[in-house]
Amino acid sequence: GVMQSLQAGGVKIPEQVAVIGFDDNELDESASPPLSSIRTPHEEIGEAAFDLVLGKDVRGHSPVSKGEAHVVFNTQLIERASTKS
C-alpha cells in the first residue's frame, strides 16, 4: 500500500525513495517494483517461544526464571528492486 500511494503521488521507487518491508512473504516478489524485505526465522521463533513457555533452555541460554528472557534471532535482508536503483 505504501508503494502504491507513493507512486500515485508521482514518487519514483527506488530512484527517489527506497522502500523495505519486514517479514518477507510471497507477495513481496510480485509487488511493483518487487519489495526488498527482512526475512525472519518463524520456525526458530516458534520453537523458542514453546521452550520459554515450558521454562526450558533456549539456544544454550539458562532456563527461564521469573518469566524473563532475551533471545536474539538472525534475520536476513532479501534485496529486491524497491531498494536498488
DSSP file (Angstrom, degrees, kcal/mol; ACC not computed):
  #  RESIDUE AA STRUCTURE BP1 BP2  ACC     N-H-->O    O-->H-N    N-H-->O    O-->H-N    TCO  KAPPA ALPHA  PHI   PSI    X-CA   Y-CA   Z-CA
    1    1 A G     >        0   0    0      0, 0.0     4,-2.3     0, 0.0     5,-0.2   0.000 360.0 360.0 360.0 -37.2    0.0    0.0    0.0
    2    2 A V  H  >  +     0   0    0      1,-0.2     4,-2.6     2,-0.2     5,-0.2   0.933 360.0  47.3 -64.3 -45.3    2.8    2.4    0.8
    3    3 A M  H  > S+     0   0    0      1,-0.2     4,-2.7     2,-0.2     5,-0.2   0.909 111.3  51.5 -64.9 -40.1    4.5    1.9   -2.6
    4    4 A Q  H  > S+     0   0    0      2,-0.2     4,-2.3     1,-0.2    -1,-0.2   0.915 111.6  47.3 -61.5 -42.9    1.1    2.3   -4.4
    5    5 A S  H  X S+     0   0    0     -4,-2.3     4,-1.4     2,-0.2    -2,-0.2   0.916 112.7  48.7 -65.6 -43.5    0.5    5.6   -2.6
    6    6 A L  H  <>S+     0   0    0     -4,-2.6     5,-2.6     1,-0.2     3,-0.4   0.941 113.4  46.7 -60.7 -47.1    4.0    6.9   -3.3
    7    7 A Q  H ><5S+     0   0    0     -4,-2.7     3,-1.7     1,-0.2    -2,-0.2   0.874 107.9  56.0 -65.1 -37.1    3.7    6.0   -6.9
    8    8 A A  H 3<5S+     0   0    0     -4,-2.3    -1,-0.2     1,-0.3    -2,-0.2   0.808 106.4  52.6 -63.8 -28.4    0.2    7.6   -7.2
    9    9 A G  T 3<5S-     0   0    0     -4,-1.4    -1,-0.3    -3,-0.4    -2,-0.2   0.343 126.1-102.9 -88.0   6.1    1.8   10.8   -5.9
   10   10 A G  T < 5S+     0   0    0     -3,-1.7     2,-0.4     1,-0.3    -3,-0.2   0.562  72.2 145.8  87.8   8.6    4.5   10.7   -8.6
   11   11 A V      < -     0   0    0     -5,-2.6     2,-0.5    -6,-0.2    -1,-0.3  -0.664  43.4-136.2 -82.9 132.1    7.3    9.4   -6.4
   12   12 A K     >> -     0   0    0     -2,-0.4     4,-2.9     2,-0.1     5,-1.3  -0.771  21.6-121.6 -92.9 127.5    9.7    7.0   -8.2
   13   13 A I  T  45S-     0   0    0     -2,-0.5     5,-0.1     1,-0.3    70,-0.1  -0.944  88.1  -3.0-107.7 126.9   10.8    3.9   -6.3
   14   14 A P  T  45S+     0   0    0      0, 0.0    -1,-0.3     0, 0.0    71,-0.1  -0.951 125.9  66.7 -97.4   8.6   13.7    3.4   -5.8
   15   15 A E  T  45S+     0   0    0      1,-0.2    -2,-0.2    69,-0.1     3,-0.1   0.885 121.3  17.8 -60.2 -40.7   15.1    6.4   -7.6
   16   16 A Q  T  <5S+     0   0    0     -4,-2.9     2,-0.3     1,-0.3    -1,-0.2   0.744 138.6  12.4-102.6 -29.5   13.6    8.9   -5.2
   17   17 A V      < -     0   0    0     -5,-1.3     2,-0.3    65,-0.1    -1,-0.3  -0.979  65.4-138.5-150.8 135.0   12.9    6.8   -2.2
   18   18 A A        -     0   0    0     -2,-0.3     2,-0.4    -5,-0.1    65,-0.2  -0.735  20.2-159.7 -90.7 142.5   13.8    3.2   -1.2
   19   19 A V        +     0   0    0     63,-1.9    17,-0.7    -2,-0.3     2,-0.4  -0.983  10.7 179.3-126.7 134.4   11.2    1.1    0.4
   20   20 A I  E     -a   36   0A   0     -2,-0.4    17,-0.2    15,-0.1     2,-0.2  -0.993   9.1-157.0-135.3 142.5   11.7   -2.0    2.5
   21   21 A G  E     -a   37   0A   0     15,-2.9    17,-1.1    -2,-0.4     2,-0.4  -0.459  12.3-127.6-106.7-178.4    9.3   -4.3    4.2
   22   22 A F  E    S+a   38   0A   0     15,-0.2    17,-0.1     1,-0.2    15,-0.0  -0.992  80.4  31.4-133.6 141.0    9.5   -6.7    7.2
   23   23 A D  S    S-     0   0    0     15,-2.4    16,-0.2    -2,-0.4    -1,-0.2   0.943  87.9-127.5  80.7  53.3    8.6  -10.4    7.4
   24   24 A D        +     0   0    0     14,-1.8     2,-0.3    -3,-0.2    16,-0.2   0.121  39.3 168.6 -32.6 129.6    9.3  -11.4    3.8
   25   25 A N    >>  -     0   0    0     14,-0.1     3,-1.3     1,-0.0     4,-0.6  -0.888  50.0 -91.1-142.8 176.2    6.4  -13.1    2.0
   26   26 A E  H 3> S+     0   0    0     -2,-0.3     4,-0.7     1,-0.3     3,-0.5   0.749 118.1  62.7 -64.5 -25.0    5.4  -14.3   -1.4
   27   27 A L  H 3> S+     0   0    0      1,-0.2     4,-0.7     2,-0.2     3,-0.3   0.785  90.0  69.3 -70.3 -25.9    3.6  -11.0   -2.2
   28   28 A D  H X4 S+     0   0    0     -3,-1.3     7,-2.5     1,-0.2     3,-0.6   0.868  97.5  50.7 -60.9 -37.1    6.8   -9.0   -1.9
   29   29 A E  H 3< S+     0   0    0     -4,-0.6    -1,-0.2    -3,-0.5    -2,-0.2   0.813 110.5  48.7 -70.8 -29.7    8.1  -10.6   -5.1
   30   30 A S  H 3< S+     0   0    0     -4,-0.7    -1,-0.2    -3,-0.3    -2,-0.2   0.484  87.9 107.7 -91.8  -2.1    5.0   -9.8   -7.1
   31   31 A A  S << S-     0   0    0     -4,-0.7    -3,-0.0    -3,-0.6     0, 0.0  -0.244  83.5 -91.8 -67.1 163.8    4.8   -6.1   -6.0
   32   32 A S  S    S+     0   0    0      1,-0.3    -2,-0.1     2,-0.1    -1,-0.1  -0.930 121.8  16.4-123.5 108.1    5.7   -3.4   -8.5
   33   33 A P  S    S-     0   0    0      0, 0.0    -1,-0.3     0, 0.0    -3,-0.1   0.663 116.4-102.2 -73.7 164.1    8.6   -3.0   -8.1
   34   34 A P        -     0   0    0      0, 0.0    48,-2.1     0, 0.0     2,-0.4  -0.280  43.0-118.0 -53.8 134.4    9.5   -6.1   -6.1
   35   35 A L        -     0   0    0     -7,-2.5   -15,-0.1    46,-0.2     2,-0.1  -0.637  13.4-136.0 -86.7 123.8    9.8   -5.2   -2.4
   36   36 A S  E     +a   20   0A   0    -17,-0.7   -15,-2.9    -2,-0.4     2,-0.3  -0.471  38.1 175.8 -66.2 148.1   13.0   -5.7   -0.5
   37   37 A S  E     -aB  21  78A   0     41,-2.2    41,-3.4   -17,-0.2     2,-0.6  -0.980  37.1-111.1-154.9 162.4   12.3   -7.2    2.9
   38   38 A I  E     -aB  22  77A   0    -17,-1.1   -15,-2.4    -2,-0.3   -14,-1.8  -0.892  32.7-146.5 -97.7 123.1   13.7   -8.6    6.1
   39   39 A R  E     - B   0  76A   0     37,-3.4    37,-1.9    -2,-0.6   -14,-0.1  -0.779  12.4-157.9 -92.2 131.3   13.1  -12.3    6.4
   40   40 A T        -     0   0    0     -2,-0.5     2,-1.7    35,-0.2     3,-0.2  -0.825  24.4-116.3-109.3 149.1   12.6  -13.6    9.9
   41   41 A P     >  +     0   0    0      0, 0.0     4,-2.3     0, 0.0     5,-0.2  -0.560  37.7 175.0 -84.7  78.9   13.1  -17.2   11.1
   42   42 A H  H  > S+     0   0    0     -2,-1.7     4,-2.6     1,-0.2     5,-0.2   0.866  75.3  51.5 -54.0 -44.0    9.5  -18.1   12.0
   43   43 A E  H  > S+     0   0    0      1,-0.2     4,-2.5     2,-0.2    -1,-0.2   0.926 111.1  47.2 -63.0 -45.0   10.2  -21.7   12.9
   44   44 A E  H  > S+     0   0    0      2,-0.2     4,-2.4     1,-0.2    -1,-0.2   0.899 112.1  50.4 -62.8 -40.5   13.1  -20.8   15.2
   45   45 A I  H  X S+     0   0    0     -4,-2.3     4,-2.6     2,-0.2    -2,-0.2   0.918 111.1  49.0 -64.2 -43.4   11.0  -18.1   16.9
   46   46 A G  H  X S+     0   0    0     -4,-2.6     4,-2.3    -5,-0.2    -2,-0.2   0.914 111.7  48.4 -61.8 -44.2    8.1  -20.6   17.4
   47   47 A E  H  X S+     0   0    0     -4,-2.5     4,-2.4     2,-0.2    -2,-0.2   0.911 112.8  48.0 -63.6 -42.4   10.4  -23.3   18.9
   48   48 A A  H  X S+     0   0    0     -4,-2.4     4,-2.7     2,-0.2    -2,-0.2   0.909 110.2  51.9 -65.6 -41.4   12.0  -20.8   21.3
   49   49 A A  H  X S+     0   0    0     -4,-2.6     4,-2.3     2,-0.2    -1,-0.2   0.918 109.9  49.6 -60.6 -42.8    8.6  -19.5   22.4
   50   50 A F  H  X S+     0   0    0     -4,-2.3     4,-1.8     1,-0.2    -2,-0.2   0.930 112.0  47.8 -60.7 -46.5    7.4  -23.0   23.1
   51   51 A D  H  X>S+     0   0    0     -4,-2.4     5,-3.0     1,-0.2     4,-0.5   0.890 110.5  52.2 -62.4 -39.5   10.6  -23.7   25.1
   52   52 A L  H ><5S+     0   0    0     -4,-2.7     3,-1.0     3,-0.2    -1,-0.2   0.907 106.7  52.6 -64.3 -41.2   10.2  -20.4   27.0
   53   53 A V  H 3<5S+     0   0    0     -4,-2.3    -1,-0.2     1,-0.3    -2,-0.2   0.889 113.1  44.7 -60.5 -38.5    6.6  -21.3   27.9
   54   54 A L  H 3<5S-     0   0    0     -4,-1.8    -1,-0.3    -5,-0.2    -2,-0.2   0.498 114.6-118.7 -84.1  -3.4    7.8  -24.6   29.3
   55   55 A G  T <<5 +     0   0    0     -3,-1.0    -3,-0.2    -4,-0.5    -2,-0.1   0.743  63.3 148.9  73.7  23.3   10.7  -22.9   31.1
   56   56 A K      < -     0   0    0     -5,-3.0     8,-0.4    -6,-0.2    -1,-0.2  -0.375  57.4 -81.2 -87.4 166.8   13.3  -24.9   29.1
   57   57 A D        -     0   0    0      6,-0.2     2,-0.6    -2,-0.1     5,-0.2  -0.442  43.9-151.2 -62.5 134.3   16.8  -24.0   28.0
   58   58 A V  B >   -C   61   0B   0      3,-0.5     3,-1.9     4,-0.3   -10,-0.1  -0.943  64.4 -32.9-117.9 112.1   16.6  -21.8   24.8
   59   59 A R  T 3  S-     0   0    0     -2,-0.6    -1,-0.1     1,-0.3     3,-0.1   0.861 124.6 -43.3  50.6  46.5   19.6  -22.0   22.4
   60   60 A G  T 3  S+     0   0    0      1,-0.3    -1,-0.3    -3,-0.0     2,-0.2   0.478 109.1 126.3  82.7   1.2   22.2  -22.5   25.1
   61   61 A H  B <   -C   58   0B   0     -3,-1.9    -3,-0.5     1,-0.1    -1,-0.3  -0.594  69.4 -95.1 -88.1 155.3   20.8  -20.0   27.5
   62   62 A S        -     0   0    0     -2,-0.2    -4,-0.3    -5,-0.2    -1,-0.1  -0.262  56.0 -78.8 -65.4 156.2   20.0  -20.9   31.0
   63   63 A P        -     0   0    0      0, 0.0    -6,-0.2     0, 0.0    -7,-0.2  -0.163  59.0 -92.0 -54.8 150.6   16.4  -21.9   31.8
   64   64 A V        -     0   0    0     -8,-0.4     2,-0.4    -3,-0.1     5,-0.1  -0.418  43.1-168.6 -69.2 134.2   14.0  -19.0   32.2
   65   65 A S  B >   -D   68   0C   0      3,-0.6     3,-1.6    -2,-0.1   -10,-0.0  -0.983  67.0   0.0-125.0 140.8   13.5  -17.7   35.7
   66   66 A K  T 3  S-     0   0    0     -2,-0.4    -1,-0.1     1,-0.3     3,-0.1   0.758 120.6 -71.7  56.8  28.7   10.8  -15.2   36.9
   67   67 A G  T 3  S+     0   0    0      1,-0.2     2,-0.4   -15,-0.1    -1,-0.3   0.633  99.6 127.7  70.9  14.6    9.3  -15.1   33.3
   68   68 A E  B <   +D   65   0C   0     -3,-1.6    -3,-0.6     2,-0.0     2,-0.3  -0.882  24.1 152.5-109.9 136.5   12.2  -13.1   31.9
   69   69 A A        -     0   0    0     -2,-0.4     2,-0.4    -5,-0.1    -5,-0.0  -0.989  26.1-161.3-155.5 152.7   14.1  -14.0   28.7
   70   70 A H        +     0   0    0     -2,-0.3     2,-0.4     2,-0.0    -2,-0.0  -0.927  18.4 171.7-138.0 111.3   16.1  -12.3   26.0
   71   71 A V        -     0   0    0     -2,-0.4     2,-0.4   -10,-0.0   -12,-0.1  -0.981  17.8-151.6-124.1 132.1   16.7  -14.3   22.8
   72   72 A V        -     0   0    0     -2,-0.4     2,-0.4     2,-0.0    -2,-0.0  -0.869   9.8-163.0-105.7 134.3   18.2  -12.9   19.6
   73   73 A F        -     0   0    0     -2,-0.4     2,-0.3   -28,-0.0    -2,-0.0  -0.906  20.3-119.9-116.0 144.4   17.3  -14.3   16.2
   74   74 A N        -     0   0    0     -2,-0.4     2,-0.2   -33,-0.0    -2,-0.0  -0.648  29.2-164.5 -80.6 136.3   19.2  -13.7   13.0
   75   75 A T        -     0   0    0     -2,-0.3     2,-0.4   -35,-0.1   -35,-0.2  -0.689   8.8-137.3-111.9 170.9   17.3  -12.1   10.2
   76   76 A Q  E     -B   39   0A   0    -37,-1.9   -37,-3.4    -2,-0.2     2,-0.5  -0.995   9.2-133.3-135.2 130.5   18.2  -11.9    6.5
   77   77 A L  E     -B   38   0A   0     -2,-0.4     2,-0.8   -39,-0.2   -39,-0.2  -0.719  15.6-161.9 -80.6 123.1   17.9   -9.0    4.1
   78   78 A I  E     -B   37   0A   0    -41,-3.4   -41,-2.2    -2,-0.5     2,-0.5  -0.902  14.6-153.9-105.5 102.7   16.2  -10.0    0.9
   79   79 A E        +     0   0    0     -2,-0.8     2,-0.2   -43,-0.2   -43,-0.1  -0.666  24.6 158.8 -88.0 124.5   17.2   -7.3   -1.6
   80   80 A R    >   -     0   0    0     -2,-0.5     3,-1.6   -46,-0.1     4,-0.4  -0.610  57.3 -70.4-128.4-170.0   14.9   -6.6   -4.5
   81   81 A A  G >  S+     0   0    0      1,-0.3     3,-0.7    -2,-0.2   -46,-0.2   0.669 113.6  76.9 -64.4 -19.5   14.2   -3.7   -6.9
   82   82 A S  G 3  S+     0   0    0    -48,-2.1   -63,-1.9     1,-0.2    -1,-0.3   0.628 108.7  30.6 -70.6  -9.2   12.5   -1.4   -4.3
   83   83 A T  G <  S+     0   0    0     -3,-1.6     2,-0.4   -65,-0.2    -1,-0.2   0.342 106.6  82.3-124.9   3.6   15.9   -0.5   -2.9
   84   84 A K    <         0   0    0     -3,-0.7   -69,-0.1    -4,-0.4   -48,-0.0  -0.912 360.0 360.0-111.0 134.6   18.1   -0.9   -5.9
   85   85 A S              0   0    0     -2,-0.4    -1,-0.1   -71,-0.1    -4,-0.0   0.410 360.0 360.0-113.1 360.0   18.5    1.9   -8.5
